[in-house]
Amino acid sequence: RPSFLNAIDQALAPNPKHRPQTVAAWRSALLPQLTGHDGAIGTAVGTKVFVSCRRADTAHLAGRIYDHLEDAFGRDEVFFDIEAIPPGVDFKSYIDTRMRQSAVVLALIGPNWLRQPTVIQRMLGRGTGPDHVVMEIDIAMRNGVPVIPVLVDGATMPTDPGLPPSIRTVSSLNAMKVRGGADFRGDI
């Protein structure tokens, strides 16, 4: 985006007085708050990082990843857990609002992301309730928020036929790997 390139040029200005004077000012110029919605892929201009995960599949690394992101960007710039949603608030509406404020979604994918029978049943519409992870990724894609698959614990990318129709394009996205233990720092 031209505004993104202009923000980089400002930060590299030879005269320090012409550079942004704070990180917050530069971040606002680099990734301005989302003010409209056009739904095209890759058009998000929010500033937050949205972490989408299944606790049963990635909980042990999800917390470490969140802590790292919180240290790097600040607590208010990272949305991590559905427990942060106030009681009585419409889940889908709340996620949609948070997604519009996001610059990127990190979709943490562990080895059992699609293999748990109850998860597959819900994804195929045969479960008792909505699949929140699928809903989050679908909302991100419809809002133009880039989704970065993050493979943990040796997980592989899900294949197109294994994904619900609304998020099938996830299978063609370039993924990052994050391992636990001594490899975590280098991977993150």
C-alpha atoms as one frame of an Amber mdcrd trajectory, in Angstrom:
protein
   0.000   0.000   0.000   1.219   3.532  -0.662   0.561   4.477   2.991   2.730
   1.560   4.130   5.590   2.596   1.825   5.266   6.243   2.928   5.523   5.153
   6.579   8.760   3.291   5.810  10.137   6.330   3.949   9.286   8.544   6.947
  11.091   6.194   9.321  14.195   6.304   7.103  14.257  10.091   6.719  17.839
  11.439   7.072  16.676  14.233   9.370  15.563  12.739  12.729  12.980  15.510
  13.129  11.162  14.239  10.028  10.930  10.692  11.399   8.037   9.459  13.573
   8.905  10.380  17.140   7.356   7.336  18.803   6.773   3.700  17.898   3.038
   4.253  18.352   3.057   7.111  15.832   5.008   5.044  13.329   2.802   1.981
  13.861  -0.301   4.119  13.190   1.188   5.311   9.901   2.457   1.844   8.995
  -0.798  -0.023   9.787  -3.671   2.459  10.187  -6.874   1.380  11.920  -9.411
  -0.232   9.655 -12.041   2.351   8.757 -13.948   0.562   6.007 -14.675  -2.943
   4.823 -14.393  -4.172   1.276 -13.938  -7.898   1.910 -11.061  -8.427  -0.547
  -8.223 -10.744   0.461  -5.179  -8.940   1.804  -6.849  -5.565   2.281  -6.849
  -5.460   6.082  -5.248  -2.405   7.584  -5.815  -3.071  11.289  -2.949  -3.182
  13.739  -3.654  -6.196  15.940  -2.487  -9.808  15.831  -5.270 -12.387  16.133
  -4.237 -15.859  17.346  -6.631 -18.658  16.383  -6.097 -22.102  17.897  -7.665
 -25.239  19.278  -6.640 -25.579  22.897  -6.677 -29.373  22.825  -4.291 -29.353
  19.881  -1.828 -26.513  20.505  -2.291 -25.258  24.085   1.288 -25.928  25.218
   2.783 -23.692  22.481  -0.125 -21.274  22.065   0.592 -19.691  25.443   4.284
 -19.290  24.654   3.482 -17.753  21.266   0.995 -15.362  22.896   3.545 -14.336
  25.541   6.108 -13.606  22.834   3.621 -11.538  20.802   2.476  -9.665  23.907
   6.085  -8.778  24.736   6.711  -7.624  21.163   3.474  -5.715  20.483   1.732
  -5.136  23.825  -1.239  -6.811  25.494  -3.849  -4.653  23.739  -2.461  -5.532
  20.300  -2.930  -9.315  20.540  -6.271 -11.154  20.665  -5.743 -14.683  21.894
  -8.482 -16.392  23.795 -12.227 -16.634  23.467 -12.328 -16.307  27.255 -11.576
 -12.622  26.641 -15.052 -12.292  25.126 -17.418 -10.777  27.699 -20.283 -13.021
  28.861 -23.521 -12.570  26.950 -21.844 -11.022  23.892 -22.600 -12.494  20.459
 -19.524 -14.571  19.601 -19.601 -14.069  15.838 -20.168 -10.317  16.090 -17.350
  -9.934  18.630 -14.926 -11.964  16.499 -15.920  -9.940  13.422 -15.113  -6.699
  15.273 -11.759  -8.037  16.496 -10.953  -9.316  13.008 -11.582  -5.868  11.484
  -9.000  -4.515  13.942  -6.434  -7.143  12.968  -3.513  -6.933  10.568  -2.961
 -10.698  10.554  -4.337 -13.987  11.883  -1.964 -16.669  13.096  -3.825 -19.966
  12.710  -2.067 -22.439  14.991  -2.396 -25.914  13.485  -1.370 -28.969  15.461
  -1.365 -32.636  14.422  -5.020 -33.116  15.427  -6.420 -29.874  14.042  -8.747
 -31.792  11.711  -8.466 -35.362  12.978 -10.522 -35.150  16.153 -13.875 -36.809
  15.356 -15.956 -34.173  17.129 -14.089 -31.405  15.295 -14.619 -33.028  11.897
 -18.293 -33.565  12.650 -18.712 -29.908  13.589 -16.772 -28.740  10.523 -19.050
 -30.757   8.296 -22.086 -29.274  10.004 -22.976 -32.469  11.849 -21.959 -31.379
  15.329 -23.939 -29.718  18.067 -22.549 -26.239  17.575 -20.410 -24.033  15.384
 -16.709 -24.669  14.959 -15.188 -21.490  16.350 -11.810 -21.952  14.645 -13.411
 -22.371  11.224 -15.618 -19.354  11.958 -12.589 -17.229  12.885 -10.658 -18.153
   9.743 -13.718 -17.659   7.537 -14.350 -14.196   9.024 -10.678 -13.301   8.541
 -10.732 -14.295   4.889 -13.970 -12.424   4.212 -12.507  -9.306   5.881  -9.283
  -9.437   3.864  -7.140 -10.260   6.903  -4.124 -12.375   5.898  -4.080 -15.811
   7.530  -0.704 -17.349   8.303  -0.879 -21.048   9.139   1.550 -21.864  11.962
   2.335 -25.566  12.110   3.221 -26.853  15.573   4.437 -30.245  16.793   5.267
 -31.523  13.331   1.779 -30.891  11.948   1.360 -30.801   8.186  -0.863 -28.523
   6.172  -4.424 -29.756   5.897  -5.415 -30.724   2.376  -8.126 -29.049   0.340
 -10.631 -31.941   0.523 -10.143 -32.176   4.297 -11.160 -28.576   4.910 -14.644
 -27.091   5.125 -15.579 -25.284   1.884 -15.513 -21.828   3.484 -11.794 -22.095
   4.334 -10.452 -24.460   1.651  -7.965 -21.879   0.404  -6.012 -22.311   3.660
  -4.449 -25.415   2.100  -2.605 -23.253  -0.455  -1.195 -20.722   2.042   2.485
 -20.643   2.897   2.922 -21.890   6.460   5.472 -21.279   9.186   6.693 -23.923
  11.629   7.106 -23.391  15.358   8.619 -26.130  17.479   8.818 -26.374  21.241
  11.890 -26.743  23.406  15.212 -25.212  22.369  13.979 -24.600  18.815  11.170
 -22.267  19.910  13.166 -19.028  20.019  14.653 -19.518  16.568  11.325 -20.501
  15.041   9.323 -17.688  16.622
